Amino acid sequence: MLKAFRSRWQRWVNQRIPRADQRVFGQRSIFILPTGAGVVFTGLLLIMLITGINYQNSLIYLLTFLLGAVVVAAMHQTHRNLSGLELTLIQAGDGFAGDTIPFRLRAVSPRHDALAISLFCDDSQLEHQHVPAGQQHDMTLAIPSYQRGYLQPDRIRVETRFPFGLFKAWSWLRPVRSGIVYPNPLASPEVTSTVQDGEEQSKARSTDGNDHADIRPWREGDLSQRVQWKRYARTGEMVITDWEGEQGSPHWLDYEAFRGVGRELRLGYLAHQVMERARNNSRFGLNLPGQVIEPDTGAAHANRCLKALAIFGLEQPREGAPLPHGTRSDEVGHRSPKPSVVGEGRV
């Protein structure tokens, strides 16, 4: 019963407050209710009124009506404090999974000061923000992320309890813009790219009996299929075979190089490699199924690669299907990414 009521309430709110990166709060979008302190205060006024009626005491009447007028004035002031406030999402940030993603908002109150404004989004909060009349006030709300992908908050709650805390007025901003959550970087094993410079298409190089091989000791992180298990059983020495025929271009970070590894783990490995190459200012390209980013250098190139890893295999959030905290659910579904090329020379 309660779950059904909440579902109907959420649908009603979503219809009344559609998604938008900018909202001006007015009569139709502001809600107001007494706080716990307001309920207790109203109860005390009722007791004082009953006492005044019982004893026919004019001073009790006077005090009761004066305090009642304060309650009514506080209610109007609390509503007015939020009325006319314009809130705009001007930047949705990015970061790695597990970090807090900054969402930068700008508030403008054209007619009067907006005092003690608070923002909430699940476990994140930003309290006691003051917006002077006619001036812009920028605020940053840090929202936690848990998995890679799009981070689109379902609702950012805007609330005020000014002046006396007897009432709370609130509304929501339901942003359209999404933050980007990069995969959590994971130290990758030593693998070789399957991409060669100058190839028309990304492909794996075949290994045959004529290829030369290098033998080296096993290191943590090496793939188990590269271990010479027969030699290990015979001598107890665990070694790895690196085939010359498997060597691709060192300028490419390749999704297909991590064979036998799950998608999320591959993306974590690639994110770590991107960060390492960017730290060393090395030239590199990124090869993903359906997308190729040509080799380049610089922070902008690294950010483009990290974004490609973050949204790989995911759809842009739409109305009615938010993806909070960068998570992905089977109910939403995944579509294969459409082939695209960033740069020149590859299809």
C-alpha positions in Angstrom: 0.0 0.0 0.0 2.7 2.4 1.0 4.9 1.4 -2.0 2.0 2.0 -4.3 1.3 5.5 -2.8 5.0 6.4 -3.2 5.0 5.3 -6.8 1.9 7.4 -7.6 3.4 10.4 -5.7 6.6 10.1 -7.7 4.8 9.9 -11.0 2.7 13.0 -10.0 5.8 15.0 -9.0 7.6 14.0 -12.2 4.7 15.2 -14.3 4.5 18.5 -12.3 8.3 19.0 -12.4 9.6 17.7 -15.7 13.3 17.3 -16.4 15.2 20.6 -17.1 18.6 22.0 -16.3 17.0 25.3 -15.4 14.0 26.0 -13.2 12.4 29.0 -11.6 10.5 28.0 -8.5 7.0 29.3 -8.3 3.5 28.6 -7.0 3.1 25.3 -8.8 6.5 23.8 -7.9 7.0 24.8 -4.2 5.7 22.6 -1.4 5.5 23.7 2.2 4.7 21.8 5.4 5.4 22.4 9.1 8.5 20.9 10.6 8.6 18.9 13.8 9.2 22.1 15.8 6.4 23.7 14.0 3.9 21.0 14.9 5.0 21.2 18.6 4.7 25.0 18.5 1.2 24.8 17.0 0.2 22.3 19.6 1.4 24.6 22.4 -0.6 27.4 20.9 -3.7 25.2 20.9 -3.2 24.4 24.6 -2.7 28.1 25.4 -5.9 28.9 23.5 -7.9 26.2 25.4 -6.4 27.5 28.7 -7.4 31.1 27.8 -10.9 30.0 27.0 -11.2 28.0 30.2 -10.0 30.9 32.5 -11.2 33.8 30.3 -7.8 35.4 30.7 -7.2 38.3 28.3 -3.4 38.2 28.6 -3.3 34.5 27.6 -5.5 35.4 24.6 -3.2 38.3 23.6 -0.1 36.1 23.8 -1.7 33.2 21.9 -2.8 35.5 19.1 0.5 37.3 18.9 2.4 33.9 18.6 -0.2 32.7 16.1 0.5 35.8 14.0 4.2 34.9 14.2 3.5 31.4 12.9 1.5 32.8 9.9 4.2 35.3 9.1 6.9 32.6 9.3 4.9 30.4 6.9 4.6 33.2 4.3 8.3 34.2 4.7 9.5 30.6 4.3 7.5 30.3 1.1 8.7 33.7 -0.1 12.3 32.7 0.6 12.1 30.1 -2.2 9.6 31.8 -4.5 11.2 33.3 -7.6 14.5 31.5 -7.1 16.1 30.5 -10.4 18.4 27.4 -10.2 20.5 26.3 -13.2 22.8 23.3 -13.6 25.8 24.9 -15.5 28.2 22.0 -15.3 28.0 18.2 -14.6 31.4 17.0 -13.6 33.4 13.8 -14.1 35.5 11.5 -12.1 36.4 7.9 -11.4 34.1 5.3 -9.9 34.0 5.7 -6.2 34.7 9.4 -6.2 32.3 12.2 -5.7 31.2 13.9 -8.9 30.8 17.7 -8.7 27.7 19.3 -10.0 28.0 23.0 -10.3 24.8 25.0 -10.0 24.0 28.7 -10.2 21.3 30.4 -8.2 19.7 33.8 -8.9 17.0 35.5 -6.8 15.9 38.6 -8.7 13.5 40.1 -6.2 14.8 39.5 -2.7 17.5 37.7 -0.7 17.2 34.0 -0.5 18.6 32.9 2.8 19.6 29.5 4.3 19.0 27.6 1.0 20.0 23.9 1.2 20.6 21.3 -1.5 20.2 17.6 -1.0 20.7 14.6 -3.3 20.5 11.3 -1.4 23.5 11.3 1.0 25.0 14.5 -0.4 24.0 17.9 1.0 25.0 21.5 0.8 23.5 23.6 3.5 23.0 27.3 4.5 23.6 29.0 1.1 22.7 32.7 0.9 21.8 34.2 -2.5 21.8 38.0 -2.5 19.0 39.8 -4.4 19.9 40.2 -8.1 23.3 38.5 -7.8 24.5 35.1 -9.0 25.7 32.6 -6.5 27.5 29.4 -7.6 27.3 26.3 -5.6 28.9 22.8 -6.0 27.1 19.7 -4.9 29.3 16.6 -4.7 27.3 13.5 -5.6 28.9 10.0 -4.9 29.4 7.5 -7.7 29.8 3.8 -7.5 30.2 2.4 -11.0 31.2 3.8 -14.4 28.7 5.3 -16.7 26.4 8.3 -16.8 25.6 10.0 -13.5 22.2 11.6 -13.8 20.6 12.5 -10.4 16.9 11.8 -10.4 16.2 14.8 -8.2 18.1 17.5 -6.5 16.1 18.8 -3.5 16.1 22.5 -2.8 14.9 23.4 0.7 14.7 26.3 3.1 13.5 26.6 6.7 14.2 30.2 7.2 13.4 32.2 9.3 12.4 30.2 12.4 12.5 26.6 11.3 8.8 26.2 11.9 8.1 25.4 8.3 10.1 23.9 5.5 9.5 24.8 1.8 11.1 22.6 -0.8 11.1 21.8 -4.5 13.3 19.8 -6.9 15.5 20.3 -9.8 15.5 17.3 -12.1 18.5 17.8 -14.4 18.9 16.5 -17.9 22.6 16.8 -18.1 24.6 13.8 -16.8 28.0 13.6 -15.2 30.5 11.0 -16.5 32.0 8.3 -14.2 35.2 6.8 -15.5 36.1 3.2 -14.8 38.1 2.6 -11.7 41.8 2.2 -12.9 43.2 -1.2 -12.3 46.9 -2.2 -12.7 46.9 -4.1 -15.9 49.0 -7.2 -16.8 51.6 -7.0 -19.6 49.8 -7.6 -22.8 50.5 -6.7 -26.4 48.2 -4.8 -28.7 46.6 -6.5 -31.6 46.6 -3.3 -33.6 49.4 -2.3 -36.0 50.1 1.2 -37.3 49.1 1.6 -40.9 46.4 -1.2 -40.9 43.1 -0.4 -42.5 41.3 -2.3 -39.8 42.1 -3.4 -36.3 42.9 -7.1 -36.3 44.7 -9.7 -34.3 47.9 -11.0 -35.7 48.0 -14.8 -36.0 50.8 -16.8 -34.5 52.2 -19.8 -36.2 55.1 -22.2 -35.8 57.5 -20.0 -37.7 57.2 -17.1 -35.2 60.0 -16.5 -32.8 59.2 -16.6 -29.1 60.8 -15.1 -26.0 60.7 -16.9 -22.7 60.5 -14.9 -19.5 59.6 -15.6 -15.9 56.0 -15.3 -14.8 55.0 -12.0 -13.2 51.8 -11.3 -11.2 49.0 -10.2 -13.5 50.1 -12.3 -16.5 47.3 -14.2 -18.2 47.2 -17.9 -17.3 46.9 -19.0 -20.9 50.4 -17.7 -21.6 52.0 -19.9 -18.9 53.9 -22.9 -20.2 52.1 -25.5 -18.1 53.9 -28.5 -19.5 57.3 -27.0 -18.6 55.9 -26.0 -15.2 54.8 -29.6 -14.5 58.2 -30.9 -15.7 60.6 -28.5 -14.0 58.5 -26.5 -11.6 59.5 -23.3 -13.3 56.7 -21.0 -14.3 57.5 -19.1 -17.4 55.6 -17.0 -20.0 55.9 -17.2 -23.8 55.9 -13.9 -25.7 55.4 -14.6 -29.4 56.9 -12.2 -31.8 53.9 -12.6 -34.0 51.7 -11.2 -31.3 53.5 -7.9 -31.1 51.4 -5.0 -32.2 52.0 -1.3 -32.2 53.1 0.1 -28.9 51.1 3.3 -29.6 47.7 1.5 -29.2 45.7 0.6 -26.1 43.6 -2.3 -27.3 40.4 -3.7 -25.8 41.0 -7.1 -27.6 44.5 -7.5 -26.0 42.9 -8.7 -22.7 41.5 -12.0 -23.9 39.5 -14.1 -21.5 38.8 -11.1 -19.3 35.4 -9.6 -18.5 34.3 -6.3 -20.0 34.5 -4.2 -16.8 37.9 -5.5 -15.9 39.2 -4.7 -19.4 37.9 -1.2 -19.1 39.6 -0.8 -15.8 42.9 -2.0 -17.3 42.5 0.4 -20.2 41.7 3.3 -17.8 44.9 2.6 -15.9 46.9 2.5 -19.2 45.4 5.8 -20.3 46.4 7.4 -17.0 50.0 6.0 -17.3 50.4 7.2 -20.9 49.0 10.7 -20.0 51.3 10.9 -17.0 54.3 10.2 -19.2 52.9 12.4 -22.0 53.2 9.5 -24.4 51.5 9.3 -27.7 48.7 6.6 -27.7 45.5 5.6 -29.4 42.5 3.6 -28.1 40.9 0.7 -29.9 37.4 -0.3 -28.7 34.9 -2.5 -30.5 33.0 -0.1 -32.7 35.2 2.9 -31.9 38.7 4.0 -32.7 40.4 7.1 -31.2 43.6 7.9 -33.2 46.9 8.3 -31.4 47.5 11.7 -29.9 48.9 13.3 -26.7 47.7 15.8 -24.2 45.1 16.1 -21.4 42.2 16.6 -23.8 43.1 13.4 -25.6 43.3 11.5 -22.3 39.9 12.8 -21.2 38.4 11.8 -24.5 39.7 8.3 -24.1 38.5 8.1 -20.5 35.0 9.3 -21.5 34.9 6.7 -24.3 35.7 4.0 -21.7 33.1 5.4 -19.3 30.2 5.2 -21.6 31.2 2.2 -23.6 28.2 0.0 -24.2 25.8 2.3 -22.4 22.9 4.5 -23.5 22.4 8.2 -22.7 19.9 8.5 -19.8 16.4 9.5 -20.9 13.3 10.7 -19.2 11.7 7.9 -17.2 14.9 5.9 -17.1 17.4 7.6 -14.9 20.7 6.0 -14.0 21.6 7.3 -10.6 25.2 7.2 -9.3 26.6 5.9 -12.6 25.0 2.5 -12.1 23.6 0.3 -14.8 20.7 -2.2 -14.4 19.6 -5.1 -16.6 16.1 -3.7 -16.7 17.4 -0.6 -18.6 19.2 -2.9 -21.1 22.3 -2.3 -23.1 22.7 -1.8 -26.8 25.9 -2.4 -28.8 27.7 0.8 -29.5 27.3 2.1 -33.1 30.6 2.1 -35.0 32.3 5.5 -34.9 35.7 6.8 -35.6 37.4 9.7 -33.7 40.3 11.0 -35.8 41.3 10.1 -39.3 42.6 7.1 -41.2 40.4 4.3 -39.6 36.9 3.0 -40.2 
